[in-house]
Every structure is written in C-alpha cells, then in structure tokens.
Amino acid sequence: AHVICNMMLHSGTKASFYTHTARRLTRGCKLPFTAVILWILAILYIIFIVFQRSPSTCIDDQSVNQLGESHKNELSRTIAINPCYNTTGPGCIPAFLLVGARKTGLSTLFNYMDWHPDIQRATEREICTLHSTDYYRGDDYYRQMYPTLTHAQSLITGEACPSYMLYPWTASRVHTRYPHVKIIMILRDPLTRAYSHYRTLKAANKVDASTFDQFVNDTLPYVHTVADGLDACLPTLDDECVWQGPEWQDATVLISSMYGRQVQHWLKFFPRNQILILLSEKFAVEPLAVMKVVFQFLELPAFGFKDLWPATHHDYLSLMSRETRDALLTLYKEDTKLLYKLLGWDIIKTGWLT
C-alpha cells in the first residue's frame, strides 16, 4: 500500500483527484481498510492512464459503424495491407516477398520499391532464411529482422531473396507461416540469365571453366540429376537432404532458368492472383510502367519517380557458340512451354528461345 501511495504521489499524472486522495490517505496506509481503498484507487488510476495515453488498437463493429464511409474504407485497406495490425512478436510479418530469379534485376526492383514512403524494408535486403536450416530457428528469429511498426502506421515490409524460387520446399514453408503474403517474381530470357549468372560466379572465382561454352558443356550431363534431387527433397521440406558439391553449384546456374518447374511449385500453395510475375526485359526498358504495376499489386498509392532510366541490355547471346546456344535451347524448351501453359503466355509475349 505504501508503494502504491508513493507511485501515485510522484507519477506526475494530471489525475489530481487521485493524487489528492492518495495524499490524504497516506497517513493511514497501515490500516487494512485504507489499503483496500488504495488498491481500488490504484486500479482506477491504471484504467485512467491506459485510456488517456494509449490509443486502442482494438476496433469493434460498433466503432467501425460510427466512422464515415471513407474512414471505414481506409481502415479496411490499412488492416489488409499492414499485417502488423493483427500480430504480436518481435517484428512485423512480411507483406511481400521477392523470391527470384537471380540475375534478373531483382535487387534493382527492390531498391526502387524501397523509395515508396509506405514501404519500410527489412533490416537486411536478403534475409534468406526461409529456405535454409535457419528456418527451424522459428518465426521470432525471422521476424526480428523486420521493423516493428505501430498500429498508427500503414506501412508494409518485406525482403528480397533470389534463392527462394530455386528451392522447391520454400513455397510450402512460406505458405505455412505467411499464407497471405504477396509473392513477386521477375524472369529473364533463360539463356541470357544463365550467362549473366555464370559471369558473376566467374568474376568471384567460384567456377573453374574459363568460358561459358566450356561451363555448359561440363555441366549439362548432370543438370537433370541435380534438378530431380531438389524435387526429391520436397516431401521432406528439408534442405539438408540436398547433396552439395561443386557440380551441384554449377548445375544450379542452369537450373535457375527453369522457371516452369519453379513457378509450378509456388502455384501449388498460392493462388495466381497472389503472385506477380514480371519480365526483366520490360523492366529494363520501361521501369516506370513496371513499378506502377508493382505498387498496384501491393495496393499502395501511386508514387512518382523522377529519375528511373532504362537499363543497358547486354547481348550475351552473341557471346555463346552456336552449339552452346542450341544445347540450352533444347534444355529449356519443354520447361518454358510449361511456364507458358501455367501463365497463359506465349513466345510473342516474352521473345525467349528464338
């Protein structure tokens, strides 16, 4: 009772009634009856402070009905796009994930998205834990890498990880934890994407082949074996079942351009209208138009960019031998047909494999 008296006397609250009452009762704090009165006053004091200083995040139907029509629409929109409203934990639930593919302009796309005032990105651009063994460290471990937003902020957050598309078990894991997250993919001509991927690894001394032609010739014999090995891990949802070695890494350079089998995995868990699939070639020449589509997909207000210049496209096809190009066309032919079938696309839309 003495502690409660002192708290009320020195709290600095504007609740002068309770403060005055506490002063009068301080002299008699040893009496049981007075102690009971003080506990009652303390409870009233706490209730007063809660309602005075903390805006409620709990909005019932009656309260919503009292709002104007525009306010109700805005409230519904905010709750829909901001998962932080309806969750507890160390950080927000991601509202979007950029899942791949590698060497398609994914990083640039994510950087442009970060310019939007209603997007606050994760603490790291590529958290990339949903496909790795870090997944088993739990949801709190993952979400601690996201910002903590208040109920008053209508911001959304997310990450970009170009490896998520490659590993077939990632889609199931993401759906288990975040079934309402929006998925964004960006795809590029399979041949030029593979060449760009090889070029990056070569610059980092991570491949032995001195030329792309040699790399393709050495890697093609076990591409399907590694791809089937990845799919074999799907029932266990366990990345530890994947055999990893230098051949495995080299094979994933070519497998990453097999979009059909990758998109098919994601469509098993997410409806088509929850997945936005972009073309890297269009993003390179019409970045403003593509960003408009992205923000509409995320249900965000339009944002005016000032300096988005078309990207330079390299003619990697001319750097391949005719034999290498024909071998890759054969490798990707059936998979690309699968992609077109899944999405209702055709070669006229993409211009690939011509």
C-alpha positions, 0 to 999 in steps of 0.5 A, spaced: 500 500 500 505 504 501 508 503 494 502 504 491 501 511 495 508 513 493 507 511 485 501 515 485 504 521 489 510 522 484 507 519 477 506 526 475 499 524 472 494 530 471 489 525 475 489 530 481 483 527 484 487 521 485 493 524 487 489 528 492 486 522 495 492 518 495 495 524 499 490 524 504 490 517 505 497 516 506 497 517 513 493 511 514 496 506 509 497 501 515 490 500 516 487 494 512 481 498 510 485 504 507 489 499 503 483 496 500 481 503 498 488 504 495 488 498 491 481 500 488 484 507 487 490 504 484 486 500 479 482 506 477 488 510 476 491 504 471 484 504 467 485 512 467 492 512 464 491 506 459 485 510 456 488 517 456 495 515 453 494 509 449 490 509 443 486 502 442 488 498 437 482 494 438 476 496 433 469 493 434 463 493 429 460 498 433 466 503 432 467 501 425 459 503 424 460 510 427 466 512 422 464 515 415 464 511 409 471 513 407 474 512 414 471 505 414 474 504 407 481 506 409 481 502 415 479 496 411 485 497 406 490 499 412 488 492 416 489 488 409 495 491 407 499 492 414 499 485 417 502 488 423 495 490 425 493 483 427 500 480 430 504 480 436 512 478 436 518 481 435 517 484 428 512 485 423 510 479 418 512 480 411 507 483 406 511 481 400 516 477 398 521 477 392 523 470 391 527 470 384 530 469 379 537 471 380 540 475 375 534 478 373 534 485 376 531 483 382 535 487 387 534 493 382 526 492 383 527 492 390 531 498 391 526 502 387 520 499 391 524 501 397 523 509 395 515 508 396 514 512 403 509 506 405 514 501 404 519 500 410 524 494 408 527 489 412 533 490 416 537 486 411 535 486 403 536 478 403 534 475 409 534 468 406 532 464 411 526 461 409 529 456 405 535 454 409 536 450 416 535 457 419 528 456 418 527 451 424 530 457 428 522 459 428 518 465 426 521 470 432 528 469 429 525 471 422 521 476 424 526 480 428 529 482 422 523 486 420 521 493 423 516 493 428 511 498 426 505 501 430 498 500 429 498 508 427 502 506 421 500 503 414 506 501 412 508 494 409 515 490 409 518 485 406 525 482 403 528 480 397 531 473 396 533 470 389 534 463 392 527 462 394 524 460 387 530 455 386 528 451 392 522 447 391 520 446 399 520 454 400 513 455 397 510 450 402 514 453 408 512 460 406 505 458 405 505 455 412 507 461 416 505 467 411 499 464 407 497 471 405 503 474 403 504 477 396 509 473 392 513 477 386 517 474 381 521 477 375 524 472 369 529 473 364 530 470 357 533 463 360 539 463 356 541 470 357 540 469 365 544 463 365 550 467 362 549 473 366 549 468 372 555 464 370 559 471 369 558 473 376 560 466 379 566 467 374 568 474 376 568 471 384 572 465 382 567 460 384 567 456 377 573 453 374 571 453 366 574 459 363 568 460 358 561 459 358 561 454 352 566 450 356 561 451 363 555 448 359 558 443 356 561 440 363 555 441 366 549 439 362 550 431 363 548 432 370 543 438 370 537 433 370 540 429 376 541 435 380 534 438 378 530 431 380 534 431 387 531 438 389 524 435 387 526 429 391 527 433 397 520 436 397 516 431 401 521 432 406 521 440 406 528 439 408 534 442 405 539 438 408 537 432 404 540 436 398 547 433 396 552 439 395 558 439 391 561 443 386 557 440 380 551 441 384 553 449 384 554 449 377 548 445 375 544 450 379 546 456 374 542 452 369 537 450 373 535 457 375 532 458 368 527 453 369 522 457 371 516 452 369 518 447 374 519 453 379 513 457 378 509 450 378 511 449 385 509 456 388 502 455 384 501 449 388 500 453 395 498 460 392 493 462 388 495 466 381 492 472 383 497 472 389 503 472 385 506 477 380 510 475 375 514 480 371 519 480 365 526 483 366 526 485 359 520 490 360 523 492 366 529 494 363 526 498 358 520 501 361 521 501 369 516 506 370 510 502 367 513 496 371 513 499 378 506 502 377 504 495 376 508 493 382 505 498 387 498 496 384 499 489 386 501 491 393 495 496 393 499 502 395 498 509 392 501 511 386 508 514 387 512 518 382 519 517 380 523 522 377 529 519 375 528 511 373 532 510 366 532 504 362 537 499 363 543 497 358 541 490 355 547 486 354 547 481 348 550 475 351 547 471 346 552 473 341 557 471 346 555 463 346 557 458 340 552 456 336 552 449 339 552 452 346 546 456 344 542 450 341 544 445 347 540 450 352 535 451 347 533 444 347 534 444 355 529 449 356 524 448 351 519 443 354 520 447 361 518 454 358 512 451 354 510 449 361 511 456 364 507 458 358 501 453 359 501 455 367 501 463 365 497 463 359 503 466 355 506 465 349 513 466 345 510 473 342 509 475 349 516 474 352 521 473 345 525 467 349 528 461 345 528 464 338 
